[in-house]
């Protein structure tokens, strides 16, 4: 008699097929991420990805309609986590501007450590020429992100805790440009730790932005 369940696990045949499909899909995304990181998105073809997975090019189309969909599924989830994480910091009434600034840098740089390849692909190849769907989705996300950083700096200036050395949005772009450059050189396998980078970047960026705290009174 033919069974409609996995004889070893009791799982329906459909569940097994779904598991295999999900596993193959995840493998394609992983190998595509590695190809995009190594070759650059513009230089990576579906043939490159198929070879890395060990399947024919036609097999990619069973899971993804095109290269742009693969790219978006790689970079959008982690970008969304990053944007939402900093947005939560902005709304935290228990934190002052300095604490928000430090925590936002920490969240941003930690994403390089935890999701290094995804962040590298997202930030290094961020223009996505020829991929309007990808570009449109990511522009929306990055505008949200820029707005959060602008709010942190504007709040610090309004409260007199940050120096007024430029418009908040301009300063936000400067901070993000500094942090995003990690996409060009950071390698989590190298000796420098992400915690050390968080400390270094926070000190570097804040020392030029914060108003100096008044010196304590001299003892009498």
Order of alpha helices (4+ residues) and beta strands (2+ residues): alpha-alpha-alpha-alpha-alpha-alpha-alpha-alpha-alpha-alpha
